[in-house]
Structures are given as C-alpha cells and as structure tokens.
Amino acid sequence: MPALPDALVDIGANLTHESFRADFDAVLARARAAGVAQIVVTGASAGGSRAAQVLAQDHRGFLYATAGVHPHHAHEYDDACDQLLRELLQAHEVKAVGETGLDYFRDYSPRAAQIEAFERQLAIAVDCGKPLFLHQRDAHADFLACLDRVRGRVSRAVVHCFTGERAELLDYLDRDCHIGITGWICDERRGLHLRELVRLIPADRLMIETDAPYLLPRDLHPKPAHRRNEPMHLRHVCAAVAAARGQAPETVAALSSANARAFFALD
Ligand SMILES: [Zn+2]
C-alpha cells in the first residue's frame, strides 16, 4: 500500500447504487487495502444525494458526498429538489454541486428540462461557493454556453469522466476546469484517443475516478466474474493514466490526490 501522501482519491463513485448494498463494507475495505484513502460519493438524484450525504456522515474523513441531479433525472427537478440540494450543500461533508450537466447522448430527460435543471444547479454553486462536479455528453455547445454564464462566479469546476475530443478538452482547460479521467482510458475500442489527450492536461488540473459501479476497466486481469466496478480499481486507472502520460504511477497518484484534496477541500 502506498504511503499516505500518495494515497489515492476517487473523485467519483456511485456508492449509493443498489449493487453495493450487499457487500458495502467489503467494498470499502478492498478500496482501503488498494490504497484509496478518500472517496467522493456522487449524488445524482434528490434521493441519491441524501443517501450519499448519510454515507459520508457515517464514514467521516473517508467518504465525502456531492449533491446534485444528473441530466438523466432532470425531469424530476422541482422547487423541493432545489431546496433539498441547497440544504445538503450546507453540510461539511457535502463537497460539490453535482453531478449536473447535459447528456444529449441518452436524452433520458427532455433537453429543455436538462438545461433548466443545469442552470438551477449552477445558480446553487454560485450561491454556496462550493465547486461543480459536471457531466457532459454530446452536448458540448449548450453545456459551454450554460457554464460560461456563471464561470466567473463559481469557484472550481471539474468535467468528470471526460471522454471527448481535443477541442472539447481545450475548451474546458481554457475555462480553468479540472478534468476527471476514468477507466474509459483502458478501453481499447473507444478510449484510445484519451491516451493522447491526457498528456495535454496540466499537472494541477488532473484528477482520477472510477465512476463505480460503471466503467469497469476492460483490460483488468483477471476480470471479475461480475461486471461491477469498485473504487479498488482506481489503482488500475492511475497506472493507465500514468503510462499514457509517461509518468510514474506514484507521480500521478500524488498529483491527482493533491488536486482532489484541494479541489473538494477534503480534510
Ligand atoms: Zn457522469
């Protein structure tokens, strides 16, 4: 296990997902044993954000939470939801607004509803001063337009699970965004371009995440029998990012963890 200064921080894990219910404590134990020192639990709906905050309360200093509504759930965003997010974000262990953004790939919620929910959450970030945890898929132009309206008034922003192209990455870096890289980079079918692009991310802008239970790295050996991803595999993501950048895994561990602790103001 790496020494504490290089211990990993998983900035995005959906630990409230039902697939973790049966063996939650074992998942956390495996993460710790694999050198993951802190995990930011993603809130992606009203109920999920509440649940993430409870987890963070129960595992102080190890788990933290975000509070937000994913664009897939944007149709559920109403005044009560807005109020709940604002309340959750007053808690010390709730560290960012999100997951929020736009997703025109799946279009599970109408685009107008997505934009409205996104704009309301951007306003929350302006009001509470906490950073943004952002999701964008196939919606780059509208996403940037929304972000640009508030960028000077929000503290920090991370585009999580970045999977886009060079021009999109440069747009985010121009806006002083941090970039979250997942095990997508391990996917030889659709992640190869990321192995070039991660070299363009400045050392003080890079963070890593598993997005568990999603995005199990495709090149894990041995492959788990189930398809569930876990925070313990962050180590594998770290090694893949390091190889792509031509750096030692310890270097990427140290810089991504330092970035994550500063970005989310972890203890
Ligand atoms: Zn996402």
Boltz pocket constraint, residues with backbone or C-beta under 6 A from the ligand:
constraints:
  - pocket:
      binder: B
      contacts: [[A, 99], [A, 134], [A, 135], [A, 136], [A, 160], [A, 161]]
      max_distance: 6.0
